Amino acid sequence: MAAEGGFGAAGDREGELQRGAGGIGRTEIRSSTDANQKLKYISLAVLVVQNASLILSIRHVRTLPGDRFFATSAVVMAEILKGATCLLLIFLQKRGNMKHFVLFLYDSIVQQYMDTLKLAVPSLIYTLQNNLQYIAISNLPAATFQVTYQLKILTTAVFSVLMLKKSLSRLQWISLLLLFTGVALVQVEQAGGKQTAGDQNYIVGLAAVILSCLSSGFAGVYFEKILKGSAASVWLRNVQLGLFGTVLGLLGLWYNDGPAVAEQGFFFGYTPMVWTVILNQAFGGLLVAVVVKYADNILKGFATSFSIVVSTVASIYLFGFHLDLLFTVGALLVIGAVYMYSLPRAPTPARLVDEKEAFLPKSNHQSMEKEAILKSWGIFSRWISFAYQAQQAGKTST
């Protein structure tokens, strides 16, 4: 009996220890989940600020009177800074071991040169795209550029279907149609209003943003295809892109602004605000990688649409942008299209049977996010309506 009692007591103590360990484990999992949730929304908030501030700041520095910096030199500096950041992250992954770091780079970039050369094509396109963005923002209002630039969703979808053999849901095709309609309404309003002045050219800006969307769609899909075909990290791929991007950017600088740069200097026209724009552009791509890791497409679409609203409202007060009904309807269609396109596809019946237990919690989570998105869309609509009414009231008073 004593033995049995001892065994029972030991079993009880073991059970208490296991329950205690289980409680500790659950606490750690819960704290880890909470930390990821915080990082998720922090990264999305930063992405909203980055998207809106980049467009607004480029518009600001490119329309200021006085010496104008060379956009080609800014593109080169952004590539250098982005590549340096990725090199630092790889170095930290190697725990600061310089030997392992150098050997890794030599093996990944030099010895596997054919793999590196694959990045020449997207790097060329990204360099072209970055230069086109400066041209577009210099000739279009910030809000118009931000809305029109969402056509990259359409071009990316088309190239994904053609190159990656992806299939789109009916909802995604509808959202693409709404996206195109919204952008068309905005362009009709802009073409009718001709809201450009001075040395700005609406046709040049529109052509630049359309070419930028085409290049963004193709380069993004091509880059995705390369990433899925190898085990290389995103940071290494960005280093490889940066190598080609810097060289190609320098060639573009020499071709477009060579004599002027030789006479006035590489950093001609650089101010603290210009450096802010370059840093913002350099780290924007790296920020997207963090968002993709810790968030999802729904919330990324939320951040993109929110940044459109921020850019529009800020343009009204900073640049005297005139908001009318046609632009408002077009912008809201684009915002709704971004939301709809980022929503997850409905699972097939077979998947429902195979993953019933795993799917139900996820479905509940997705429905909550959909509800939050719809509420946010309503808030955005009221914000734009309020800005429009305030602008009309200002016109009436004057």
N, C-alpha and C positions, 0 to 999 in steps of 0.2 A: 504493500500500500504506500509505504514511504517512497519507494522507487517510483510508483505511479504518480504520487503527488509531486515528487521532484521533477518528473518528466513533464507533468502538466504545467508546473510553474515555469519551467524553462521554455516550454512551448508558448505560454502566455507572454513571457518576456520577449521571446523572439518575434511573436506577432506584433507586440507593441513597437519593437524596433523597426519592423518592416512597415508598420503603419506610419511611424514617425518618419522613416526614410521616404515613404510614398508622399507624405505631406510635404516634406522638404522638396521632393522632386516636382510636385505639383506647383509649389510656390515658385520654384526656379523657372518652370515653364511659363507660369502666369506672368512673372516679372519680365521674362524674355519676350513674351508676346506683347506686353504693354510697351516695352522699349521699342519693338519693331513698329507698333502702331504709331508711337510718337514720331519715330524717324520717318515713317511713311508720310504723315501729314506735314511734317516739317519740310521734307524734301519737296512735296507738292507746292507748299506755300512759297518756298524759295524759287521753284520753277516758274510760278505765276509772276513773281517779281522780276525774275531774270528775263522771261519772254517779253513782258511789257516794257521793262526799263531799257532793254537792248534796242528795241525799235525806236522808242522815244529819244534815247540818247544819241543814236546815230542820226536821226532826223534833226536833232538840235545842233550837233556839231557840224553837220553838212550844210546847214542853212545859215550859220552865223556869218556876219560880215568879217572881212579881214582875210588873213592867210589861211588857205585851206590845205589840210594835210593830204598826202597821197594815199588814196584808198588801197592801192596795190601794196604799199609798204605796211599798212595796218593788217592786211591779210597775211603777209609774211610773218609779222610779229606774233599774230594770234597762233599761227602754226607752230612757231618756235616755243611759245609759252605752253601750249597744249602738250607738245611732245616732251618738254622738260618735266611737266607734271607727271606724265605717264611713266617716264624714266624713274622719277623719284618713287612712285608707287611700286614699281617693279623692284627697285633697290630695297625698299622696306619689306617686300614679300620675301626677298632673299636674306632677310634679317641683318642687313647691313654688311654682308660678306661681299667685299669688292671683287674677289676672285670669281665666286660663283655668279655674280652679277655680270661681269665682263664675258665669261665663258657662255653664259646663257644667251646674251645678246649676239655674240659671234656665231653661235650655233644656229640661232633662230633667224638671224638676218642675213649673214654672209654665207654660211654653209648651205642653208636651205634657200638659196637665192631665187629659185624658181617660185617658191611659195611667196617670197617677198615681192617679186615682180607682178604678181596678181593684183597687188594693191595699187599699181600705177594707174589703172583705169579709173577706179573710184576717186583716187586722190586728185587726178586731173579734173574730174567733174566737180568735186567739192571745192577745189580752188576757183574754178569758173563760177560756181554757185555763190561763193562768198563775195567775189567781185561784183556779180550781178545784183546782190542784195544792196550793196552800197549805191549802185546806180539807181535801183528802183526806189529806195528810200529817199534818195536825193531829189527825186522827181515826182513822188507821190506823197500825199498826206499819210501820216503814220497809221491812222485808223484804216484808211483804204488799203494800204499795203498789208496790214495785219489780217484783214478779212480775205483779200485776194490770195494771199500766200497759203491759205488753207486748201487751195487747189492741189497742193502737194499730196493731200490725202487721196484725191482722185487719181493722180498720176502714179502714186505708189500702189494703189489697188490694181490699176491696169497692168503695171509691170509685174506685180505679184502673180496675177492670173497667167500672164504670158510666159514669165521666166521660171516661176516656182510651181506652176500648175495648181495654185490655190483656188479654192472655190469660195464664193461670197454668198452669204445668206440673202434672202429676199429683203430683209430689213436693211442690210448694208447697201444693196443696190438702190433702194429707195432713198437712203441717206445721201448717197453720191449724187442722185438726181436733185435732191434738195440743195446740196452743197453748190452744184453748178448753177442752179437757179438763183440762189442767194448772191453768189459772186456776180452773176450777170446783172442782177438788179443794182448792185452797188456800182458796177462799171457804167451802167446806163445813166445813173444819177451823176457820177463823176464826169462822164463825157458831156452831159448836158450842162453841168455847172461850170466845167473847165476850171476846177479849183487849183490852178497852178499859177505861179507868178514868177516874175524875174526871168532867170535863166533856166527855170524848171520846164520840163517837157513831158506832158502827160503820156504821149504815145511811146516815148522812150522808156518811161517808167513802167508802163503796162507791159511792153515787150520784154523788159528785163525781168519782171516778176514772173511772167509766164514761163520764160526760159529757165528761171531759177526753180520753179516748181517741177518742170520736166526733168531737169538735172538732178534735183533732190530725190524724185521718185525712182529714177533709174539707179542712181548711186546707192541709195538706201537698200534696194532689193538686191543689187549686185553684192554689196557688202554683207548682207544677211546670208546670201548664198555661200560666200567665202567662209563666214564664221561657222555655219552649220557643217561645212565640209572639212573642218580641222578642229583640233583641240586647243589651239592657241587662245590666250586670254584676250579680252577686249583691250586691255592696256597695251599689250604687245602690238596688236593690230593698229592701235592709234599711233604708236611710235613709228610703225612702218608707213602709215598714212602721212605722218608728220614729215618724215624724211623726203618723200616724194612731193608733198605739198609745199615744203620750203623751197625746194629746187624749182618746181614749176611756178611758184609764186614769184621767185626772183626773176625767172625768165619773163613772166608777164610784166613785172615792174620794169625790166630793161626794155621790153618792146613798147609799152605804153608811155612810160614816164622816164625813160633812161636819161635823156639830155637834161631834163628838169631836175631829176634827183642828183645827177652829177654836179649840177651848178648850185643847187640850194641845199642839198644834203638829204640823207635818208629820213631823218626825224624832223624835216621841215614842217612847221605848222602844228607840231605836237604840243598839247597842253595837258594839264591834269585830267581834264574831261575826256580827251582823246585816249589817254592811257586807260581810263575807266572803261571806255567802250571796248578797247582791245582785250582787257582782262575779262570783261563780261562775255565777249564772244568766244574767247579761248576756253573758258570753263563751262560754257553753256552745254557743249556736247558731253562733257564729263558728268554734268549734273543729270542729264537725261539718263545716263547709265545707272546712276543711283536710284532715280525714280523707277526705272524699269525693274530694278532689283527688289525694291521694297514696296512698290505700289502695284497698280495694274492698269490696264488700258482704260477702264471706266474713269478712274480718278485722273489719269493723265489727260484724257479728253476734257474732263472737268477743268483742269488747270489751264489747258489751252484756250478753252472758251472764256474762262474768267479773265485771262490775259487780254483777250479781244475787247472785253468790256472796259477793263482798266485803261487800255490804250485809247479807246474811243473817248471815254470821259476825260482823260488827261489831255487829249488833243484839243478838246473844246476849250479848256481853260489855259493851256500852254501855248497853243498855236492858232487859236481863233478858228478851229474847225467848225464848219456849219453842218449841223445834223438835221436832216429832213426825214420825212416819212418813208421815202423810198429806200434810203440808206438803212434806216432802222429795221424795216421789214427784211431787207437783204441780209443784214448782220444777224438778225434773230434766226433766219433760216440756216445760215452757216453755223451758228452756235448749236442749234438743234441737230443739224446733220452730224456735227462732230460728236455729240452725245450718242446719237443713234448708232453711228458707225462703231463706236468703242464698246457698245454693249455686247456681252457674251452671246454666242450663238446658242440656240436651244438644243439640248442634248437629244440624241435619237432614242427611240423606245428601247433598243437593245442596251444602250448605255444606261438607261434608267434602271433596267433590270439588273445589270451587272454591278452598278455602282450606287444602288439605292441608298444604302446607309451613308455613303460618302457624299452623295449629291444633295440630300435634303438639307443639311446644315448650310452647304454652299449656296443652295438656291435661296434659302432664307436671307443669307448675307447679301446676295446679289439683289434681292427684291428691296432690302433696306437701302442699298446704295442707289437703286433706281429711284426710289421714292425721294431720297435726299437730293438727287440730281434734278428731278422735276421741280422740287421746291426751289432749288437754287436758280433754275431757269426762270421761274416766275419772279424771283427777286431781281435777276438781271434785267428782265423785261421792264420792271417798274423803275429800275435805275436809269435805263436808257430813256424811258418815257419822261422821267423827272428831268433829266438833263435837257431833253428836247423842249419841254415846257418852259424850263428856266431860260433857255436860249431864246425862245419865241417871246417870252415876257421881256427879256432884255431888249429885243428889237422894237417891241411896242413902246417901251419907255423912252427909247431914243428917237 
